[in-house]
């Protein structure tokens, strides 16, 4: 594998992408969608290899993250079509001003250039990332996890071949076809070729990228998600929210990890929520007060259960005596991804919204909504947990920057 040659090819493709019209990009993306559906049998056959390896290794949670089937491929293509339908951000005039000296100035959105994406497990990210990058005028270099190597290889092959004959050069999608982890370190040193690196995965991956990259990084993904049940909550509604936030998909970054319950409603709330969680086979890791209520239906929480991203059917439960205590706990353990409160007290809700520092803060809703499509952005590139450039679910706009276009008629600046 010649990383530098791939990066150079991507850089040249990015120059072409920067000149294309919205229609040209959209037509190329629709070609990708048609190819994914037409060739889904070979994609699913490759996916079976990844799933089989995960099953043999006893990685039951990983199987759900890896699995592709006809329905999921159709979902991927539907997301692709949603992206096609979105307004193109490239070329938008963000600001326009006329200076007293006659200079005309415009601030215009442009692509970032070449984007490197490092991600784990989910083969749908391969398509989502490529489609979003291409629509926003960027070339992309993809480094997926070794556990999805067969699926990713097949998906990239289909996408690159689908681009042949379109306005987008196939070199706009580059794939690091290797399971060698040492390549990641070399990938992070492609300064001058890559304009930004986006890691999608667990805390370990993100920390490694941040600490080793010579390229600017947009941090995404890692999370410790909390939901606080206030003393003024509607407990029936709150129980449904908690079950959805924990069990709809347990292996994604917006899944509930820690449930905080006000002491005044502890017994009543757990009386409603515990049977629903038990039906879903959720293990409850409870502090002393909560364990006294659920008894043998829970286990004693260990100190490190609070502040842990489980990505599994495990829920930590802690009892608090006030909204102050809930906010303090979240502020201590949050990775600034998604946090929620259930309350009918508007003043408490507004205080929570104001004081919690996270990319997405919810009142009376499941954190599973932290998703680009649910925010009306189309398939997301990720959920940024940092504060510079983009924050929260981001897609096309987050994959652009801007430049100033200055038009004059002979103006010079006085000494």
N, C-alpha and C positions, 0 to 999 in steps of 0.2 A: 504494500500500500504506500503510495506516494502522497502524503498529506498535503505537501506544498503544491503539488501539481493539481490536486483536487481543489485546493483553495484558490489557486490562480484561475482555474476554469470557472469557478463560482463567481469570482470577481469580474471576469470578462462578461459572464452572463448577466450580472447585475447591471452592467453598463447598458446592455440591450433592454433589459426590463424597464429601466428608468425612462425609456423613450416610448413605451407602448401605451396605447389608448386603453380605456376601461373595457371597451368591447373586445379588444384583442385578448386581454387577460381573461375576461369572463369566458370567452369561447374556448380557450385552452383549458380552463378549469372544468368546464362541462365535458370536455373530451376525457379528462381524468375520471370524472364521475361515471361516464358511460363504460370506460374500460374496467373500472373496479367492479361494476355489476356484471359485465360480460365475462370477466375472468375470475369470478369469485371462487370457482371450484379449485383453481390452483392456489389461491390465497388461503382458502380453508384447509387445503391439504398441507400447506406449509405450517399453518397455525397448529395443526394436530401434533406436529413434532414438538413445538414449544410446550403445549399443554401436557403432552405425555411425559416430558422431562420433569415438569413441575409435579405431576402426580406421583411419579416414581420417587421424587425427593420428599414426598409428604407435605408439599407446600399448598395446602388446601385454599388458603386465602389468595395466594398468587394465581391460582387457576382462574378465579373470577376476573382478575385484572388482565389476564392474558387472553381469555377466551374470545374468539370470533365465531359468529355463526351468520347465517343469511340475514337474520333480523338486524344484527349489529352492523353488518356491512351496509345494509339499506339505511340504517340510522346515520352512518358515517357519510354516505352519499347525500342524504337529506341535509345534513349540516353543511356539506360542501355547497349545495344549492342555496342554502341560506346565506352563505358568505357571498356567493355570486350576486344575490339580490341586494346586498348591502351597498350603500353609497360608497364610492371610491374616495378615500381620504387624500390620495396623492393629487397634488395640484390645487387643493383648496387654499383660498386666500384667507389667512387668519387675521391679518391686520393690513390696513392700507392708510397711508398718510402722505400729505403734501407738505413739504417743508417751505419756510418763508423764502429760501433761496431758489426755489423752483424744482428741487429734487423730488422725484416721485418714488416712494418706497412701499414695497409689498413684502409681507412675511408669508411664505408659501410652504405648505406641507410637501415633504419629499421622503422617499424611502431611506431607511437606515443604511442599506447597502447589502452586506453579507451577514447573515445571522447564523450563529452556531447554537444548536439546541442539544443539550445532553439530558436524557430522560430515562426513566426506569419502567420496565414491564409493559405499559399499555401500548399495544400496536396502533390503536386509533389515533394516538398522538402523532404518529408518523404522517398520517394523512392530514389531520387538523393543522399541524404545524406547517407542513409544506403548502397547503392551500392558502392559509392566512399570509404566509410570507410572500407567496407569488402574487396574491391579490393586492398586497400593499407595495408591490414593486421590488421586493427583496429576493435575492438568492438565498438558499439555505443549505447548511451542512448539518446533517443529522447523525447523532451518536446515541443509539438506543441501548438498552440493557441487553446483556448476554442472554437473559432468559427469553427474550422475544426475537432473537436473531433471525430465525427462519421466517417468521411472519413479516418482520420489517424488510428483510431482503426481498421477499415476494412483492410487498406493497410498493417499494421503491422501483423495482423493475417494471411493474405495471404502469406507474405514474410517469417514469422517464420515457417509456416507449409510447405512452399516450401523447406526450408533448411533441413527438416527432411530426413535423409538418404543420405545427402551430407557430404562432409568433413568439412563443416563449421557448428559448433553447432548453434542451433536456439537461444541460449542464447546470441549470439553475437549481436543480435538486442534486445534492451530493450526499452519499451515504458512506459512513465509516463502517465498512463490512468486516468487522472483526470482533472477537470476544476478548481481546487482549486489553486489560484495564490500563496498562501502561500507556496506551495510545492516548488516553484522556489527557494525561499530562502534556503530551506533545500538542494536542489539539488546543489546549489553553495558552499555548505560546505562539499562535499564529497571528501575532500582532502585525498590522499592516495589510492583512488579508480579511480578517473578520472584524466587523464593526461592533458587535455586541455578542455576549454569550448569555444564554438563558438556560439555567438548570431547572428541570422539573423532576422532583422526587423527594426523598426523605431528607431529614436534617443533615445526615452524614454527607450525602452527595452535595447538597447546597454549600455546606461549610467547606468541603474540599475545593469546590470550584471558586468560592470567594477567596480562599486563602492562597490559591495557586494560579489564578488566572492573571495573565498580562493584558487582558482585554476587559473593557467595562462589562459589568455583570448586572442583569436584572434578576433579583432573587424571587423565586416563586415556590409555592407548594407546602413546605413544612408547616405544621400547625399543631397547636393544642387548643381544641375548641371547647368552649364552656357555654352552658345555658344555666341561667339563674332563675329559680322559681321564687318569685317575691311573695310576701305575705298577702298581697292584694291581687294575686293571680287568679284567673279562671282556671281551676284545677283540672276540669275535664278537657278543656282546650289545650292546656299545658301538657297533659299526659300524651295526647296525640302528637303534639309538636315534638316532644322528647323522643317518642318511639320512632317517628319519621327521621329525626336528625341523627339518631343512632343506627337505625337498621335499614334504611332504604338502600344504601350502598355503604358497607362498612370499610371498604378499602380505599376510599377517596379522601382528599385532604380537608373537605368541609364536614366530615363526620364528627359528631359529638364525642368528646373524650371524657369530660368532667361535668357532672351535674351538681350544681349548688342549690340547696333547698333551705328556705327560711325555716327556722325552728318552729315557728307558730303554725305552719301548715305541713310539717314533716309527716306525721302519721296519716293524715287524710290524703296527702298527695301520693305517698308511696302505696297506700291502699288502692289507688287507682292505677298508678304507673307500673308497679311491680308485676302484676299478672300479665300486662301487655308485653313487658320486656321479657318475662319468662317464656311466653309463647314463642318469642323469637330467639330463645336460647342465649340471652345476653347474661354474661357473668357480671354480677354486681360486686364491686370492690368498695366496701363501705367504711366510713369512719365509725367510731364507737357509737355515736348516737344513732346513725342510720342503721347500723347492724343490729342494734337493740330492737328496732322496729321490724326488720325483714327476717331476722333470725337465721335459720338454716338455709334460707333462700339467697343469702349473700355470703361473702367471705370478708375477712378483715383486710382493709386496705393497708398497703405498705407505704412508707413516706414517698417513695419514688413513683407511686401510681399517680400522684398529683403532679402534673407537668409532663405527662407522657402522652405521645401520640400512639394510640393502640393499633389502628388500622385492622381491627378485629372486633368480635362480638364481646367486648369488655368495656365496662363503664365504671369510672370512679365516681363515688358519691360522697359529698361533704356537706355538713350542716353548718349554716351561718346564722348569726343573730341579727343581721341588719344588711341593708343594701351597701353600707360602707364596707362591711367585712367582705361582701361579695366582690365589690369593685377592687378592694385591696388584693384579694386572692387572684383575681383575673390579671391584674396589673403585674403581679409577681410571676405568674406562670405563662401568660399569653405569648404566643409568637406573632401576634398582630395580624392574624388571618381573619377569622370570623368569630364573633361573640354575640350572645343573645340574652335577652331578658324576657320573662313572661310576667306581665303585670297589667292590671286594669287602672293603675294609678298613673295618670298622665304626667304628673310632676316627677315621679320616680323614673318613668320611662325616658323623659327628656333629659334627666340628669345622667342616666346610664348612657344614652346616646352621646352626650357631651363629654363625659369623662373617660369612657373606654377608648383606648388608643388601638384601633384595629382597622384593617382595610375595609371590612364590612361589619356593621353593627346592626343587630336586628331587635325589633320589639314584636313579640307575639308571632313569630314565624320560625320555621325550620332553617337551620344553617345550611341545609342541603341546597338552598337556592344560590349559594355562592358559586356561580357558574356563568360563563360568558353568554351562553344561549339564553339562560333565564334572565339575564340583565339586558337582553335585546341586542347583544353584540355579535351574535353568531358564534360559531365554534371559537373557543378561547385559545390563546397561546399559553395562558397560565393565569395564576392569581398572584399578583405581586404583593409581597409583604413589606416592601421598602417604601420610602417616601420620595425618592428622586425619580423623575421621568414619568413613571406610571405607578398606580396603586390599585389593588383589588383586581377583579377580573378584567383582563385587557385583551384586545384583539387588534383590529386594523389600525386604529388611531395610535395605539401604543407601539406599533411597529414603524412609526414614522418619526421624523424629526422635522426641522424646517430650515429654510435659508432665506436671507433677505435679498430681494431683487431691487436694485437701485437704478433708476433711469434718470439721466441728466441731459443737459444740452450745453456742455462746455464749462460747467461749474468747477471752480477750484477753491480750495480753502485758504483763506487769508493767513499770512504768517502771524 
